[in-house]
Amino acid sequence: METVPTLGRLARWLLLRPISLHHHLKANGIDPEAAGWRLWREGGPGRVYLLRMLLLLTIGMPGLVGGVGLLLALVGVDIDIGEMALGVAWGVAGGVAGGVAWGVAGGVAGGVAIIISYLRLPLYLFEWPWQLLSFGLQRHGGAVTLGWSPVLHHELSYLPLPALTAHILDTATRDPELARRALDACAVAPGQRRAGRRALVELRVRELNALLEARAFDDLAELRGDWLPDSDSADATLAALRETARQLRAAALTRLHGQRAQRLAAAEGQLRAVANGLLDQSGLESGPYRALVERWIAFVKHWHAETEAEGAHELPNPFRAGQPLDPQFGQELFRGRDILVSHLEAILGDASSAASIALIGPRRCGKTSLLKMLPIKLPDITTVFFDLQDHPVETPGALVAALVKTAREQARRDQRLMLPELPAGAPLEALREWLDRLEHLQGEARVLICLDEFERLETLFPNDQHALRQFMGLVRATIQHRRRVRILVSGAAPFDELGELWDDHFINLREIAIGHLAHDDVIELLTRPTADFPPEVMPAAVAEAVWCRTLGQPYLVQLYGQLILMRLNRLERRRAEVADCAAVEPEVLGQGAAYFRYIVGKANIPAAGLEYLVALAAGEAPDPGLLDRRLRRRLRRRCLITDDGGLGIPVLAAYLRRED
């Protein structure tokens, strides 16, 4: 498209699409608000634009005024030619309606002119029937005619067009891009904004219901769709439905009827809270949203009833192997960490301290569960949980954007706190400024940023050690100097095993170790995982057998408990026996294969350490004194050997023998 529109296009845009004209000129380096002498002096496209505007104002405008005046005279309106000529002069500066009105006899001419000019009544007289005609042709003829609608051609249409909402909805399934253009145009035209909002709400309601019926919970949980907004711009109702979708996704993923029923009950409770909130609203969206929420409630109730019927004769199975515990569903299963939690509370609860923490422990030892429990353990602190393993980011910019987005979502959901947006600029500089803004939040708000799986940070800077050092320096500055923003990093490897870069930058972190559960905690967890769990189902002898195979490794304890209960339900039994522990061990090795492979292949254990573990698995009794001191320390840190040199996870021996 040319830099300066041709005379005809300029006239049409000036009359019908002045906003598009303004943006077009700006995009091509022409300031339409600049003084004429400045445009003339600058030359180039600005001077061409000025000359064409002068032609329109000195020739085109008087001609148009005269034509409208002649038309009025032909229909019997008393026109004074002399006064109209004077009106032409005013019309050059003030518009067509002003020029015509000056020549119209009668004391109400000025008011009529204002109304005609503001509402553009002459154009509306043509637009109204044209919109009806185009919609009728589409509805009854089959051809898509939304492209003919005046909304796409007249940006200052102040009066509503008939059937525009229905026209957009009818087009959306056949030509989504055209419907999207019409919605954008409605957002600009003052008289069509309401029609556009109605159409967009209806499209969103339709899409949300379709995704629900298709059980596309991943898309619903992220608000992915043709008509859905992104998470940051979602209104309160859509944000609440997104959280409900996450519950439904979790319900769909579990094979355990009891856990699915819990998730569905929580989802129904969330939906009823949304429905109650909509009762007091009277906006344009409230009606469609109420119908939407009621449909979701009916869907969840039906699914819940099916689940209850399917699991009516089963033993409850509360164990959650491989799933981090969370306050909503896993609080009763969170055992054996009281001293550790008290230590964290003492450090993080001190508002006068700037201390930050490194939580170090082997894989699958409950680090993530502990972090997810912090919001209820530290209610006065806004806790942000960011798992580097769960966020598929590959660049520093993506990391910063994902971190800030997650922080804002969690703070709004958990604390009703609106954190600042990420400032513009280079990623690390923007993050620095964002952290500064957190430090100066109003009131007494404090923020704890938990970075889980922190070792993965290095993979985000594969060829840019300078950027990695910048990021680490930013973390170190937060640790040392910010009091209202704390950092908690968690991972499997202690800093002294990762190299000088990590040790130097995290030197002021308070390192806290997390390991296996104690014997009594394991027995209590297995025999009475929840308050309503039947005490006769899991005898202490069975729990003792599980302890002997796991030595309190949290993931494996949960896995044994889950599989034993699944076996009882499958065999329609109500009481476990010691033999069940051995019976489910092949399933433990199968379902836990990824965990065992990590220990053998990815836990950063030297060959001598693996040889020692293999010897233990083979029933040999190698002398632990032959291990290098640093290697022995590394194996003990990972809970792979006991203090006396035995296997720290006895069932690992079965895996090693199977793989040998």
KETORMI-270390 format. One line per 10 residues: number of its first residue (from 0); their letters; for each residue x, y negated, z negated of C-alpha. Coordinates in nm, 2 decimals. Layout:
<fifis>
NUM> A> X,Y,Z ~ ... $
</fifis>
This chain:
<fifis>
0> METVPTLGRL> 0.00,0.00,0.00 ~ 0.12,-0.35,0.09 ~ 0.27,-0.57,-0.19 ~ 0.01,-0.85,-0.13 ~ -0.33,-0.73,-0.01 ~ -0.45,-0.84,0.32 ~ -0.70,-1.13,0.32 ~ -1.00,-0.91,0.35 ~ -0.88,-0.67,0.08 ~ -0.78,-0.96,-0.14 $
10> ARWLLLRPIS> -1.13,-1.10,-0.11 ~ -1.29,-0.77,-0.19 ~ -1.07,-0.69,-0.48 ~ -1.12,-1.05,-0.62 ~ -1.49,-1.00,-0.61 ~ -1.53,-0.64,-0.71 ~ -1.20,-0.51,-0.85 ~ -1.02,-0.80,-1.02 ~ -0.87,-0.58,-1.29 ~ -0.71,-0.35,-1.03 $
20> LHHHLKANGI> -0.59,-0.65,-0.84 ~ -0.42,-0.79,-1.16 ~ -0.24,-0.46,-1.22 ~ -0.14,-0.42,-0.86 ~ 0.01,-0.77,-0.85 ~ 0.19,-0.72,-1.18 ~ 0.33,-0.38,-1.06 ~ 0.47,-0.56,-0.75 ~ 0.64,-0.84,-0.95 ~ 0.37,-1.11,-0.89 $
30> DPEAAGWRLW> 0.24,-1.29,-1.20 ~ -0.12,-1.38,-1.11 ~ -0.14,-1.61,-1.42 ~ 0.16,-1.82,-1.31 ~ 0.12,-2.18,-1.20 ~ 0.09,-2.23,-0.82 ~ 0.40,-2.44,-0.80 ~ 0.60,-2.17,-0.96 ~ 0.48,-1.90,-0.72 ~ 0.56,-2.14,-0.43 $
40> REGGPGRVYL> 0.91,-2.21,-0.56 ~ 0.99,-1.84,-0.61 ~ 0.89,-1.76,-0.25 ~ 0.86,-1.41,-0.13 ~ 0.54,-1.21,-0.21 ~ 0.44,-1.47,-0.47 ~ 0.42,-1.74,-0.21 ~ 0.22,-1.51,0.03 ~ -0.02,-1.44,-0.25 ~ -0.06,-1.81,-0.32 $
50> LRMLLLLTIG> -0.13,-1.89,0.04 ~ -0.39,-1.62,0.08 ~ -0.57,-1.73,-0.24 ~ -0.57,-2.09,-0.12 ~ -0.73,-1.97,0.21 ~ -1.00,-1.79,0.01 ~ -1.07,-2.08,-0.21 ~ -1.07,-2.35,0.05 ~ -1.24,-2.17,0.34 ~ -1.38,-1.84,0.21 $
60> MPGLVGGVGL> -1.54,-1.97,-0.10 ~ -1.73,-2.26,0.06 ~ -1.84,-2.03,0.34 ~ -1.98,-1.79,0.08 ~ -2.14,-2.06,-0.12 ~ -2.30,-2.20,0.20 ~ -2.43,-1.86,0.30 ~ -2.59,-1.79,-0.04 ~ -2.74,-2.14,-0.03 ~ -2.88,-2.08,0.31 $
70> LLALVGVDID> -3.03,-1.75,0.20 ~ -3.20,-1.92,-0.10 ~ -3.34,-2.19,0.13 ~ -3.48,-1.93,0.36 ~ -3.67,-1.76,0.08 ~ -3.82,-2.10,-0.03 ~ -3.58,-2.23,-0.29 ~ -3.55,-2.61,-0.29 ~ -3.19,-2.68,-0.19 ~ -3.04,-3.03,-0.17 $
80> IGEMALGVAW> -2.77,-3.02,0.09 ~ -2.58,-3.32,-0.06 ~ -2.58,-3.17,-0.41 ~ -2.48,-2.83,-0.27 ~ -2.19,-2.99,-0.09 ~ -2.08,-3.13,-0.43 ~ -2.14,-2.78,-0.57 ~ -1.91,-2.64,-0.31 ~ -1.62,-2.84,-0.45 ~ -1.70,-2.71,-0.80 $
90> GVAGGVAGGV> -1.75,-2.37,-0.66 ~ -1.40,-2.37,-0.52 ~ -1.27,-2.39,-0.88 ~ -1.56,-2.22,-1.07 ~ -1.71,-1.95,-0.85 ~ -1.99,-1.88,-0.62 ~ -2.28,-1.90,-0.87 ~ -2.16,-2.24,-1.00 ~ -2.15,-2.38,-0.65 ~ -2.50,-2.26,-0.56 $
100> AWGVAGGVAG> -2.65,-2.36,-0.89 ~ -2.53,-2.72,-0.84 ~ -2.74,-2.74,-0.53 ~ -3.05,-2.57,-0.67 ~ -3.32,-2.81,-0.78 ~ -3.46,-2.78,-1.13 ~ -3.34,-2.82,-1.49 ~ -3.27,-2.45,-1.55 ~ -3.02,-2.42,-1.26 ~ -2.72,-2.41,-1.49 $
110> GVAIIISYLR> -2.85,-2.14,-1.71 ~ -2.96,-1.93,-1.41 ~ -2.61,-1.98,-1.26 ~ -2.44,-1.85,-1.58 ~ -2.67,-1.55,-1.59 ~ -2.62,-1.47,-1.23 ~ -2.24,-1.52,-1.25 ~ -2.20,-1.32,-1.58 ~ -2.42,-1.03,-1.50 ~ -2.36,-1.03,-1.12 $
120> LPLYLFEWPW> -2.73,-0.99,-1.06 ~ -2.71,-1.02,-0.68 ~ -2.48,-0.72,-0.66 ~ -2.68,-0.52,-0.91 ~ -2.99,-0.55,-0.69 ~ -2.80,-0.35,-0.43 ~ -2.61,-0.12,-0.67 ~ -2.91,0.01,-0.86 ~ -3.09,0.17,-0.56 ~ -2.76,0.28,-0.41 $
130> QLLSFGLQRH> -2.67,0.47,-0.73 ~ -3.01,0.64,-0.74 ~ -2.98,0.73,-0.37 ~ -2.63,0.88,-0.40 ~ -2.72,1.08,-0.71 ~ -3.04,1.21,-0.54 ~ -2.85,1.32,-0.23 ~ -2.60,1.51,-0.46 ~ -2.87,1.67,-0.68 ~ -3.09,1.78,-0.39 $
140> GGAVTLGWSP> -2.86,1.79,-0.09 ~ -2.56,1.97,-0.25 ~ -2.29,1.73,-0.13 ~ -2.07,1.56,-0.39 ~ -2.15,1.19,-0.37 ~ -2.01,1.05,-0.69 ~ -1.74,0.88,-0.47 ~ -2.02,0.65,-0.34 ~ -2.12,0.54,-0.69 ~ -2.07,0.16,-0.74 $
150> VLHHELSYLP> -1.88,0.23,-1.07 ~ -1.58,0.33,-0.86 ~ -1.59,0.01,-0.66 ~ -1.71,-0.26,-0.89 ~ -1.51,-0.32,-1.21 ~ -1.72,-0.60,-1.36 ~ -2.06,-0.43,-1.34 ~ -2.24,-0.56,-1.66 ~ -2.57,-0.38,-1.62 ~ -2.60,0.00,-1.66 $
160> LPALTAHILD> -2.64,0.21,-1.35 ~ -2.92,0.47,-1.35 ~ -2.84,0.84,-1.38 ~ -2.46,0.78,-1.39 ~ -2.40,1.02,-1.68 ~ -2.59,1.30,-1.50 ~ -2.40,1.22,-1.18 ~ -2.06,1.26,-1.36 ~ -2.17,1.58,-1.53 ~ -2.30,1.73,-1.21 $
170> TATRDPELAR> -1.97,1.65,-1.04 ~ -1.73,1.77,-1.32 ~ -1.76,2.14,-1.23 ~ -1.72,2.08,-0.86 ~ -1.47,1.80,-0.84 ~ -1.30,1.74,-1.18 ~ -1.06,1.49,-1.04 ~ -1.34,1.27,-0.90 ~ -1.53,1.30,-1.23 ~ -1.21,1.20,-1.42 $
180> RALDACAVAP> -1.18,0.89,-1.19 ~ -1.54,0.80,-1.26 ~ -1.48,0.83,-1.64 ~ -1.17,0.60,-1.61 ~ -1.38,0.35,-1.41 ~ -1.66,0.36,-1.68 ~ -1.40,0.27,-1.94 ~ -1.33,-0.05,-1.75 ~ -1.68,-0.16,-1.63 ~ -1.86,-0.32,-1.93 $
190> GQRRAGRRAL> -2.20,-0.20,-1.83 ~ -2.10,0.16,-1.77 ~ -1.89,0.23,-2.09 ~ -2.18,0.39,-2.27 ~ -2.26,0.62,-1.98 ~ -1.90,0.72,-1.95 ~ -1.88,0.80,-2.33 ~ -2.20,1.01,-2.31 ~ -2.06,1.21,-2.02 ~ -1.72,1.26,-2.18 $
200> VELRVRELNA> -1.88,1.38,-2.51 ~ -2.10,1.62,-2.32 ~ -1.81,1.76,-2.12 ~ -1.61,1.81,-2.44 ~ -1.90,1.98,-2.61 ~ -1.95,2.21,-2.31 ~ -1.58,2.30,-2.30 ~ -1.55,2.36,-2.67 ~ -1.84,2.60,-2.66 ~ -1.71,2.78,-2.36 $
210> LLEARAFDDL> -1.37,2.83,-2.52 ~ -1.53,2.95,-2.84 ~ -1.74,3.21,-2.65 ~ -1.43,3.32,-2.46 ~ -1.25,3.34,-2.80 ~ -0.97,3.13,-2.66 ~ -0.86,3.03,-3.01 ~ -0.51,2.94,-2.91 ~ -0.64,2.67,-2.67 ~ -0.89,2.55,-2.94 $
220> AELRGDWLPD> -0.63,2.53,-3.21 ~ -0.42,2.30,-2.99 ~ -0.71,2.12,-2.82 ~ -0.60,2.24,-2.48 ~ -0.86,2.18,-2.21 ~ -0.96,1.98,-1.91 ~ -1.16,1.73,-2.11 ~ -1.02,1.75,-2.46 ~ -0.80,1.48,-2.61 ~ -0.45,1.54,-2.74 $
230> SDSADATLAA> -0.41,1.61,-3.11 ~ -0.30,1.26,-3.20 ~ -0.60,1.09,-3.04 ~ -0.86,1.34,-3.16 ~ -1.14,1.20,-3.37 ~ -1.22,1.34,-3.72 ~ -1.47,1.59,-3.59 ~ -1.25,1.74,-3.32 ~ -0.95,1.75,-3.56 ~ -1.17,1.95,-3.81 $
240> LRETARQLRA> -1.28,2.19,-3.53 ~ -0.91,2.24,-3.44 ~ -0.84,2.34,-3.80 ~ -1.14,2.58,-3.79 ~ -1.00,2.73,-3.47 ~ -0.68,2.81,-3.64 ~ -0.87,3.01,-3.90 ~ -1.06,3.19,-3.63 ~ -0.73,3.27,-3.45 ~ -0.59,3.42,-3.77 $
250> AALTRLHGQR> -0.92,3.62,-3.81 ~ -0.88,3.76,-3.46 ~ -0.52,3.86,-3.51 ~ -0.57,4.07,-3.83 ~ -0.68,4.43,-3.81 ~ -0.79,4.43,-4.17 ~ -1.16,4.37,-4.22 ~ -1.12,4.21,-4.57 ~ -0.87,3.95,-4.45 ~ -1.08,3.88,-4.14 $
260> AQRLAAAEGQ> -1.39,3.82,-4.36 ~ -1.19,3.58,-4.58 ~ -1.08,3.38,-4.28 ~ -1.43,3.37,-4.13 ~ -1.58,3.26,-4.47 ~ -1.33,2.98,-4.49 ~ -1.41,2.88,-4.13 ~ -1.78,2.87,-4.20 ~ -1.72,2.66,-4.51 ~ -1.51,2.41,-4.30 $
270> LRAVANGLLD> -1.79,2.39,-4.04 ~ -2.06,2.32,-4.30 ~ -1.84,2.04,-4.44 ~ -1.82,1.89,-4.09 ~ -2.20,1.93,-4.04 ~ -2.27,1.75,-4.37 ~ -2.04,1.47,-4.27 ~ -2.22,1.42,-3.94 ~ -2.56,1.38,-4.11 ~ -2.49,1.03,-4.21 $
280> QSGLESGPYR> -2.35,0.93,-3.87 ~ -2.56,0.76,-3.60 ~ -2.31,0.70,-3.33 ~ -2.33,0.81,-2.97 ~ -2.13,1.13,-3.04 ~ -2.31,1.24,-3.36 ~ -2.61,1.41,-3.19 ~ -2.40,1.63,-2.95 ~ -2.15,1.70,-3.22 ~ -2.42,1.82,-3.46 $
290> ALVERWIAFV> -2.55,2.06,-3.20 ~ -2.19,2.17,-3.13 ~ -2.12,2.24,-3.50 ~ -2.44,2.43,-3.55 ~ -2.36,2.65,-3.25 ~ -2.01,2.72,-3.40 ~ -2.17,2.81,-3.74 ~ -2.40,3.06,-3.57 ~ -2.10,3.21,-3.39 ~ -1.90,3.25,-3.70 $
300> KHWHAETEAE> -2.19,3.38,-3.91 ~ -2.26,3.65,-3.65 ~ -1.89,3.75,-3.64 ~ -1.87,3.75,-4.02 ~ -2.18,3.98,-4.05 ~ -2.03,4.22,-3.80 ~ -1.70,4.22,-3.99 ~ -1.87,4.28,-4.32 ~ -2.07,4.57,-4.17 ~ -1.76,4.73,-4.02 $
310> GAHELPNPFR> -1.57,4.71,-4.35 ~ -1.85,4.78,-4.59 ~ -1.71,5.12,-4.70 ~ -1.34,5.03,-4.69 ~ -1.11,4.95,-4.98 ~ -1.00,4.59,-4.98 ~ -0.66,4.54,-4.83 ~ -0.51,4.21,-4.95 ~ -0.15,4.27,-4.86 ~ 0.00,4.05,-4.59 $
320> AGQPLDPQFG> 0.31,4.20,-4.44 ~ 0.49,3.97,-4.20 ~ 0.26,3.68,-4.27 ~ 0.38,3.39,-4.49 ~ 0.16,3.35,-4.79 ~ -0.04,3.02,-4.80 ~ -0.24,2.85,-5.08 ~ -0.57,2.93,-4.92 ~ -0.54,3.31,-4.89 ~ -0.22,3.42,-5.04 $
330> QELFRGRDIL> -0.20,3.25,-5.37 ~ -0.28,3.56,-5.58 ~ -0.01,3.76,-5.40 ~ 0.25,3.49,-5.47 ~ 0.43,3.67,-5.75 ~ 0.77,3.67,-5.92 ~ 0.88,3.32,-5.83 ~ 0.78,3.13,-6.15 ~ 1.14,3.04,-6.26 ~ 1.23,2.94,-5.90 $
340> VSHLEAILGD> 0.92,2.72,-5.87 ~ 0.99,2.55,-6.20 ~ 1.34,2.47,-6.09 ~ 1.21,2.32,-5.76 ~ 0.95,2.12,-5.96 ~ 1.21,1.98,-6.19 ~ 1.43,1.86,-5.90 ~ 1.16,1.73,-5.66 ~ 0.93,1.60,-5.93 ~ 1.18,1.35,-6.06 $
350> ASSAASIALI> 1.09,1.03,-5.87 ~ 1.40,0.86,-5.99 ~ 1.63,1.11,-5.83 ~ 1.74,1.13,-5.47 ~ 1.82,1.50,-5.48 ~ 1.75,1.73,-5.19 ~ 1.76,2.11,-5.18 ~ 1.88,2.40,-4.97 ~ 1.68,2.72,-5.02 ~ 1.90,3.01,-4.91 $
360> GPRRCGKTSL> 1.79,3.37,-4.90 ~ 1.79,3.68,-4.67 ~ 1.54,3.71,-4.39 ~ 1.19,3.81,-4.49 ~ 1.25,3.73,-4.86 ~ 0.96,3.48,-4.90 ~ 1.13,3.15,-4.82 ~ 0.85,3.04,-4.59 ~ 0.58,3.15,-4.84 ~ 0.75,2.95,-5.11 $
370> LKMLPIKLPD> 0.76,2.64,-4.89 ~ 0.39,2.67,-4.80 ~ 0.30,2.69,-5.17 ~ 0.48,2.36,-5.25 ~ 0.17,2.14,-5.17 ~ -0.02,2.29,-5.46 ~ 0.29,2.30,-5.68 ~ 0.38,1.94,-5.61 ~ 0.05,1.76,-5.55 ~ 0.20,1.42,-5.59 $
380> ITTVFFDLQD> 0.44,1.47,-5.29 ~ 0.33,1.48,-4.93 ~ 0.50,1.80,-4.81 ~ 0.57,1.85,-4.44 ~ 0.65,2.20,-4.33 ~ 0.84,2.23,-4.00 ~ 0.96,2.57,-3.88 ~ 1.23,2.54,-3.62 ~ 1.16,2.90,-3.51 ~ 0.79,2.84,-3.44 $
390> HPVETPGALV> 0.85,2.52,-3.24 ~ 0.98,2.59,-2.88 ~ 1.19,2.28,-2.85 ~ 1.51,2.28,-2.66 ~ 1.63,1.91,-2.67 ~ 1.69,1.66,-2.95 ~ 1.41,1.44,-2.81 ~ 1.16,1.73,-2.82 ~ 1.27,1.81,-3.17 ~ 1.22,1.46,-3.30 $
400> AALVKTAREQ> 0.88,1.43,-3.12 ~ 0.76,1.76,-3.26 ~ 0.88,1.69,-3.61 ~ 0.70,1.35,-3.63 ~ 0.38,1.49,-3.47 ~ 0.38,1.78,-3.72 ~ 0.44,1.54,-4.01 ~ 0.16,1.31,-3.91 ~ -0.09,1.60,-3.87 ~ -0.01,1.76,-4.20 $
410> ARRDQRLMLP> -0.01,1.44,-4.40 ~ -0.34,1.34,-4.25 ~ -0.49,1.69,-4.32 ~ -0.35,1.75,-4.67 ~ -0.33,1.41,-4.82 ~ -0.54,1.18,-4.60 ~ -0.22,0.98,-4.55 ~ -0.15,0.81,-4.22 ~ 0.22,0.83,-4.15 ~ 0.37,0.58,-3.90 $
420> ELPAGAPLEA> 0.41,0.68,-3.54 ~ 0.75,0.75,-3.39 ~ 0.90,0.42,-3.27 ~ 1.02,0.38,-2.91 ~ 1.38,0.43,-2.82 ~ 1.65,0.69,-2.81 ~ 1.54,1.00,-3.01 ~ 1.78,0.99,-3.30 ~ 1.76,0.61,-3.34 ~ 1.38,0.63,-3.33 $
430> LREWLDRLEH> 1.39,0.91,-3.60 ~ 1.62,0.69,-3.82 ~ 1.37,0.40,-3.80 ~ 1.08,0.63,-3.87 ~ 1.25,0.76,-4.18 ~ 1.31,0.40,-4.29 ~ 0.94,0.33,-4.25 ~ 0.86,0.64,-4.46 ~ 1.09,0.51,-4.73 ~ 0.89,0.19,-4.74 $
440> LQGEARVLIC> 0.54,0.33,-4.73 ~ 0.29,0.13,-4.94 ~ 0.21,0.26,-5.29 ~ 0.39,0.54,-5.46 ~ 0.38,0.79,-5.17 ~ 0.68,1.03,-5.15 ~ 0.75,1.27,-4.86 ~ 0.93,1.60,-4.86 ~ 1.04,1.73,-4.52 ~ 1.10,2.10,-4.52 $
450> LDEFERLETL> 1.31,2.23,-4.23 ~ 1.27,2.61,-4.22 ~ 1.53,2.82,-4.02 ~ 1.77,2.53,-4.02 ~ 2.05,2.74,-3.86 ~ 1.86,2.70,-3.53 ~ 1.95,2.33,-3.52 ~ 2.27,2.41,-3.35 ~ 2.10,2.57,-3.06 ~ 1.92,2.24,-2.98 $
460> FPNDQHALRQ> 2.25,2.07,-2.91 ~ 2.44,2.34,-2.71 ~ 2.66,2.11,-2.52 ~ 2.64,1.79,-2.72 ~ 2.83,1.81,-3.05 ~ 2.82,1.43,-3.07 ~ 2.44,1.44,-3.09 ~ 2.45,1.73,-3.34 ~ 2.68,1.53,-3.56 ~ 2.45,1.22,-3.53 $
470> FMGLVRATIQ> 2.15,1.43,-3.64 ~ 2.34,1.59,-3.92 ~ 2.46,1.24,-4.03 ~ 2.10,1.12,-4.03 ~ 2.01,1.41,-4.25 ~ 2.30,1.34,-4.48 ~ 2.20,0.97,-4.51 ~ 1.85,1.08,-4.60 ~ 1.99,1.31,-4.87 ~ 2.22,1.05,-5.02 $
480> HRRRVRILVS> 2.03,0.73,-4.99 ~ 1.66,0.77,-4.96 ~ 1.46,0.83,-5.28 ~ 1.11,0.85,-5.14 ~ 1.20,1.08,-4.85 ~ 1.35,1.42,-4.95 ~ 1.49,1.69,-4.74 ~ 1.45,2.07,-4.81 ~ 1.63,2.30,-4.57 ~ 1.59,2.68,-4.58 $
490> GAAPFDELGE> 1.77,2.95,-4.41 ~ 1.95,3.28,-4.44 ~ 2.31,3.17,-4.42 ~ 2.49,2.97,-4.69 ~ 2.67,2.66,-4.56 ~ 3.01,2.79,-4.64 ~ 2.95,3.07,-4.38 ~ 2.84,2.83,-4.11 ~ 3.16,2.62,-4.07 ~ 3.29,2.28,-4.18 $
500> LWDDHFINLR> 3.02,2.08,-3.99 ~ 2.74,2.22,-4.21 ~ 2.94,2.23,-4.53 ~ 3.05,1.86,-4.49 ~ 2.71,1.72,-4.41 ~ 2.51,1.92,-4.67 ~ 2.77,1.90,-4.95 ~ 2.52,1.70,-5.17 ~ 2.24,1.95,-5.14 ~ 2.14,2.15,-5.44 $
510> EIAIGHLAHD> 2.16,2.51,-5.32 ~ 1.90,2.75,-5.47 ~ 1.91,3.12,-5.39 ~ 1.60,3.34,-5.34 ~ 1.62,3.71,-5.33 ~ 1.42,4.03,-5.40 ~ 1.13,4.06,-5.65 ~ 1.20,4.20,-6.00 ~ 1.08,4.55,-6.09 ~ 0.79,4.44,-6.31 $
520> DVIELLTRPT> 0.66,4.19,-6.05 ~ 0.66,4.46,-5.78 ~ 0.46,4.70,-6.00 ~ 0.21,4.44,-6.10 ~ 0.17,4.32,-5.74 ~ 0.10,4.67,-5.60 ~ -0.13,4.79,-5.88 ~ -0.33,4.46,-5.91 ~ -0.27,4.24,-5.61 ~ -0.60,4.04,-5.67 $
530> ADFPPEVMPA> -0.82,4.00,-5.97 ~ -1.11,4.21,-5.81 ~ -0.88,4.49,-5.68 ~ -0.99,4.83,-5.82 ~ -0.73,4.92,-6.07 ~ -0.75,5.30,-6.00 ~ -0.66,5.27,-5.63 ~ -0.28,5.22,-5.67 ~ -0.15,5.41,-5.97 ~ 0.18,5.29,-6.13 $
540> AVAEAVWCRT> 0.36,5.60,-6.01 ~ 0.29,5.51,-5.65 ~ 0.41,5.15,-5.71 ~ 0.72,5.30,-5.87 ~ 0.78,5.50,-5.56 ~ 0.75,5.19,-5.34 ~ 1.00,5.01,-5.57 ~ 1.25,5.29,-5.53 ~ 1.24,5.26,-5.15 ~ 1.25,4.88,-5.14 $
550> LGQPYLVQLY> 1.41,4.75,-5.46 ~ 1.17,4.46,-5.44 ~ 1.23,4.34,-5.08 ~ 0.92,4.12,-5.05 ~ 0.83,4.20,-4.69 ~ 0.87,4.58,-4.73 ~ 0.67,4.58,-5.05 ~ 0.38,4.41,-4.87 ~ 0.42,4.65,-4.58 ~ 0.42,4.96,-4.79 $
560> GQLILMRLNR> 0.11,4.84,-4.98 ~ -0.07,4.75,-4.66 ~ 0.00,5.08,-4.49 ~ -0.09,5.29,-4.79 ~ -0.43,5.12,-4.82 ~ -0.48,5.16,-4.44 ~ -0.41,5.53,-4.48 ~ -0.66,5.56,-4.77 ~ -0.93,5.39,-4.56 ~ -0.85,5.61,-4.26 $
570> LERRRAEVAD> -0.87,5.93,-4.47 ~ -1.17,5.79,-4.67 ~ -0.99,5.83,-5.00 ~ -1.02,5.60,-5.30 ~ -0.69,5.67,-5.48 ~ -0.33,5.68,-5.36 ~ -0.07,5.94,-5.45 ~ 0.30,5.94,-5.46 ~ 0.31,6.15,-5.14 ~ 0.14,5.86,-4.96 $
580> CAAVEPEVLG> 0.45,5.65,-4.99 ~ 0.65,5.91,-4.80 ~ 0.37,5.96,-4.55 ~ 0.36,5.60,-4.44 ~ 0.74,5.57,-4.42 ~ 0.76,5.64,-4.04 ~ 0.51,5.35,-3.99 ~ 0.72,5.13,-4.21 ~ 1.02,5.21,-4.00 ~ 0.82,5.14,-3.68 $
590> QGAAYFRYIV> 0.65,4.82,-3.78 ~ 0.96,4.70,-3.96 ~ 1.19,4.78,-3.67 ~ 1.25,4.41,-3.58 ~ 1.35,4.34,-3.94 ~ 1.58,4.63,-3.96 ~ 1.74,4.55,-3.62 ~ 1.80,4.20,-3.74 ~ 1.99,4.33,-4.04 ~ 2.20,4.56,-3.83 $
600> GKANIPAAGL> 2.26,4.33,-3.53 ~ 2.20,3.97,-3.61 ~ 2.27,3.91,-3.98 ~ 2.63,3.81,-3.91 ~ 2.78,4.12,-4.09 ~ 3.13,4.22,-3.98 ~ 3.19,4.57,-3.85 ~ 3.34,4.68,-4.18 ~ 3.02,4.59,-4.36 ~ 2.81,4.79,-4.12 $
610> EYLVALAAGE> 3.04,5.09,-4.16 ~ 3.00,5.07,-4.53 ~ 2.62,5.06,-4.50 ~ 2.62,5.35,-4.26 ~ 2.83,5.55,-4.50 ~ 2.59,5.49,-4.78 ~ 2.30,5.59,-4.55 ~ 2.48,5.92,-4.48 ~ 2.49,6.00,-4.84 ~ 2.85,5.93,-4.89 $
620> APDPGLLDRR> 2.99,5.74,-5.19 ~ 3.24,5.49,-5.05 ~ 3.44,5.29,-5.30 ~ 3.30,4.93,-5.31 ~ 3.64,4.82,-5.43 ~ 3.77,4.89,-5.08 ~ 3.55,4.60,-4.94 ~ 3.71,4.27,-4.89 ~ 3.60,4.03,-5.17 ~ 3.44,3.79,-4.92 $
630> LRRRLRRRCL> 3.26,4.07,-4.73 ~ 3.13,4.22,-5.05 ~ 3.00,3.87,-5.15 ~ 2.83,3.84,-4.81 ~ 2.66,4.17,-4.84 ~ 2.53,4.09,-5.19 ~ 2.41,3.75,-5.08 ~ 2.19,3.93,-4.82 ~ 2.07,4.18,-5.08 ~ 2.21,4.46,-4.87 $
640> ITDDGGLGIP> 2.41,4.61,-5.16 ~ 2.35,4.61,-5.53 ~ 2.60,4.49,-5.80 ~ 2.74,4.84,-5.83 ~ 2.78,4.88,-5.45 ~ 2.47,5.09,-5.37 ~ 2.22,5.02,-5.10 ~ 2.02,4.71,-5.17 ~ 1.73,4.84,-4.96 ~ 1.71,5.22,-4.98 $
650> VLAAYLRRED> 1.47,5.27,-4.69 ~ 1.73,5.10,-4.47 ~ 1.92,5.43,-4.49 ~ 1.63,5.61,-4.31 ~ 1.65,5.35,-4.03 ~ 2.03,5.38,-4.00 ~ 2.01,5.76,-3.98 ~ 1.73,5.74,-3.72 ~ 1.93,5.51,-3.51 ~ 2.26,5.69,-3.54 $
</fifis>
